[in-house]
Amino acid sequence: MSATDHSRAAGVLLLCRAEPDRVRPSAQLLREPLLLAPAGEGWSVLVPGEEAWREEGSQIAAMTADWAHALTVAETWPAVGLWWDEQGAGFVVASGFRRTVGYTWLADGTPLGGEDAMTALRARLGLDPVLDAEAFDRLTEADSDADAAARVLGLIAVLSRAGLDLGPGLAPGAGAERLRAAAGSLPEAEPVEWPGWRAAVRGPRARALGVAEVAVGAGLLLWGRRRPRVRLAGALLVADGALTIAYDTWRARKG
């Protein structure tokens, strides 16, 4: 498969169990090109641009886990990251400072995950362990004919019972460009970008943003102990947050 074909096959969806207004501040801290849109009652979806994970040496599953963890480390709501490429597909579930766990299927649907990931998914999203038991069993069956994309579709179907409602085109198998186009056509979709330090330190939300940066950065420093890129991002957020708080304190005294 060529690099171009690989590019078309790969995609990421970040599903947040919160309304867009609550997700936006955390999404801004990722400093990645993202599209944010409502995804059902109490849900939002974030679609990253392909360039966000196409860095040399980066792996789509690891990047998805890093983003999901960063989104939720200072929040009370959980997030599910879905990813796929020509090698397979999978999900991660993150919530606060709890361990981010994931599950993987090879391209042919062979499961590689552990039961702890499914247990965490049910518990952190408040899914019904009895009513959804059969659906989860199908997702982990080793002798199923379902391929990786079908497994992720099955997971989306389970989450839809909890209110998730993804728009047309937001489905496994679609490449990053198609996902972005589909997300951009949804009502109330919006780009999420880092406003920059100068913009961040203006207004009444400056201190709150600084505190959020420090919290998220500290979480990334702990989470990324063996991931230099994640630790660097965490250190930058902590430094940025501390500077924002200090500047806001100085400005308040001057006022």
N, C-alpha and C positions, 0 to 999 in steps of 0.2 A: 504494500500500500504506500502510495506517495505521501510526502509531507502535506500536500494540499488535501488529499483524501482524509488524512488523519485530522486535519484542521476542521473539516466539515463534520466529522463524526463526533467531535468532542463538545461537551456542553456542561454547564453548571446552573442549578437553580438553588437559591437559598430561601427556604420557607420559614418565615418568622411567625410565631404564635402571638401576634400583636398587630394593632392598627398601624398604618404607615406613619402617623404623627409620632408614635412612640419609637418606631424603628429608625426614622431618619437620622437622629443625632448619632446613634451608634454606627449607622452605615457611613456617615461622613467621616468618622474616625478611621475607617479602613483605608481612606485615601486611594480608592480604586475607582475606575469608571464603572458606575452602576446605574441600572434603571430600577426604580422602585414603583410598585403598583399594588393596589388592593388585590387580595386573592381569596375572597370569601369573608364571611363574618368573623372578625377577630383574627384574620390572617393577612399577611403581606408577602410578596415575593420580590426578591432582589435578583437581577440578572447581571452578572459581571461581564465585561468585555473580554474577548479572547486574549488580548494582550496582557491581561492581568495574570494569567497563569502560563503564558508562553515563554517565560524566562528560561534561560539555559539551566538545565538541571532540576527544574521544578516539576513536580508530579501533581496531576489534577486532583487526585484523592487527598493528598496531603494539604494542598492549598485550600480545598473545600473545608477540611477540618479546621485549619487555621482561621479561616474567615468566620465559620460558625461559632468557634470559641470566642473570637474577638467581639463578635456581635453581642454575645450574651453574658460575657464575664462580669459586667457591671449592671445587668438587668435581671428582672424577675421572670421574664418570659423565655421559653426555649426556642431553639431553631433547629431545623432539619436541613442538611445540605445534601442535595442529590447531584451525582456526577456520572458521566459516562464518556467513554472513548472506544476506540476499536478493540481494546483489550478486555473490556468489561464494563461494569457499572456498579454503583453502590450508594450507600447513604452514610451520613454521620449525624449524630444527635448531640447537641450541646446545651448546657443550661448552667449558668452561673459558674462557680468554681468547681463544680463537679466534673469528673473525668469525661472528656469527650470520647465517645465510642463510635465505632463504625462497622459496617457490614459490606462485604464485596461479593459480587457474582462475576465469574468469568464470562466471556462473550457468549458461550453456549448455555449459560445459566447455571453452571456448577457453583454451588454456594461455598464460600470460604470463611464466612463470618462465624461468630460465636453466639450462644444464646444470650449472653450478657447484653449484647447490642439490642436485640429485640426486646428484652426485658426493660432496658433503659428507655427505649422508644415508647413502649406502652406506658411506663410510669411517668415519664417527664411530660408527655402530652396528654395524660389523663385519659388514655384510651381504655375501652372496656376489655378486660382480659378474658372474659367469657364469650361475649358476642363476637369479638374479633379473633378468637383463638383459631378458628378454621382458616381464616384468611392468612394469618401469620404462619400457620403450618404449611400452607401452600408455598409461601415465599421461601421456606427453608427446605423444601423437599429436594433431595438429591436426584431423584429419578424422574423429575418433571421434564416435560418437553419444552417448557418456557425458556426463552433465551434471556440475556441480561436485561434488555430493554423491556421485555414483557414483565419481568420481575419488578422493575421500578414502576411500571404502570400499575401493577397490582398494589404496590405500596401507596401510590397516589390515590388509588381507589379506597384503601383503608382510611387514609387521612381525610378523604372527602366526607366520610361519615362524621368526622369531627368538625366539619364546616369548611374545609379547604375547597376552593373553587378556582382552579387555574383557567386562564383564558385559552382560546384556540391557538394552537401552535406551540404552546409551552409543554413540551413532552419529550421524553428520552428519545434519542436518535437524531434530534435536530442539532445542527451545528450552532456555534455562537452567534453568527450573523443572523440566522433565521430566528433564534430565540430573542435577540435584541429587537428585531423587526416586529415580532409578535407581541413582545412586551410593550413596545413603543406605541402600538396601535390600541392598547387597552385604555378605556376611560380612566382619567386621573393618574395615568402613568407620568413619572417625572424623573429627570436625571438627578443623581445625587453626586455632588462633588464636594471636596474639601474647600471651604471658603477662604482658607488662608489665615495665617496668624493675625494679621492686622484686622481682618473682618471679625475674627472670632472673639477678640478682646473688647469689642464694642458692644454696649447694650447690657441689659440686666442678666442675660444668660451666660455672661463671660465666666463667672466663678463656677457655675454649674458645669459648663463645658470643660473647664480646667480640672475640676474634680473627676469628671468622667474620663478624661484623658489619662489622669494618673491611675485610676482604677483599672482601666483597660490595659494600659501599659504594664502595670504591675502583674496583671494576669498573664499577659503574653510573655513576660520575663520568666515566670514560673513554668508556663506551658511549654515554652520553646527552649528549654535548657540544652537540648541537643540539636536545635535548629537555629543556626546563626542568623538567618534572614528574619525569623520571628523575633529573636532576642533584640536585633537591631531595631525593628519596628517598635517593640515594647519600650526600649530605651528612649527612642525619639518621642514617643507619646508621653512618657513620664516627664521628660525634660520640657516638652512643649506645655504640658498641663501645669507643671510647677511655675513656668514662666508666665503663663496666663493668670494664675492665681496671684502671683507676686505683683504683676502689673495692675491687676484689678484692685488689689489692696492699696497699692501706691496711689492709684487714681482716686480711690474713695477718700483717702486722707487729704489729697490735694484739693478735692471738691469741698 
